[in-house]
Amino acid sequence: MLLLHGDTPRDLEARSRLAEALPGAAVSEPDEIGVFEIGVEADDLEAALQTVWDAVAASGTDDQVVFLEHPELPEHWRSRSGRPG
């Protein structure tokens, strides 16, 4: 995950809200450029991504926090992005 605006109070608060939306998850502290990791219990990688995706939506943090593209999942977010309806 990446905090879009780095070490700003608003982004740090968004990371905290996201962590609260993921009870039991391991959420690391952001590094110097705003990258942090989330570890969740899930049956597979797709389920883990969906859990975190849902938590981003539920916590309203999509303006401050984004998924980093993983080399094993090129453009993994594209199937979930788009216009409503």
N, C-alpha and C positions, 0 to 999 in steps of 0.2 A: 504494500500500500504506500501511497505517497501523499503527504500534505502539500497541497498546491501552493501555499503561500509561506512555506517554511515554518519557522519557529514563532509565528504570530500567536497571540493569545486566542484569537478566534479559531485557528486551526487546531491548537492544542486542546481547546474545549470541545471541538468536533471529534477529535480522536477519543477523548474521554466519553462522550456520548455514544460513540460507536462501540467502545469497549463495554459500556453498560448494556447495550442492546445484544451483546454476545456473552451471556452469563456462562462462566466456566471456560471461556476461551483464554488462551495465552496471547496477550497483546504486548509487544515489545515497545520500548521507548523509541522515539524517532531519532535517527542519526542526524549528522550535521546538515544534510540536504532535505530532511523531512521524510526519509524512507523508514517504514516500520513494518513488522511482520505480525500476522495473526495466525494462531494455531487453533483449529477447532476439531472436535471429534466428529467424524463422518464416515460413511460407508465407502466413499470413493472421492476422488478429486472433484468431480462434477457436483456432488452433494455439498462438499466443503465450499466451493465457489458460490453455490446457490445460497447457502446459509449466510455467508458474508455479504453477498449482494442484497439479500433481504434485509440484513441488519443496517446496511448503508441507507437503504430506502426508509426503513422504519425510524432511524435516528435522524433523518433529514440532513445527512452530512455530505450529500453528493456534490455540493458546491465547494467543499473544502478538501475532500478525500477522494482519491481515485485509485483504481487498480493499476499496478504496474504490469506491463505485458511480460508474461513468462515465456521463455523460449520454447517450452513444450506446448504452449497454448497460444500460438499466434492469433491475434485479434479475437481472443475468446469472448470478449465483451460484445462483439458485433451482433451476435444472435439475440442479445437481450436489449440492445439499444434501438431506438427508433421512436417514431411518433406514437402517442397513445391511440389505441383503437385500431 
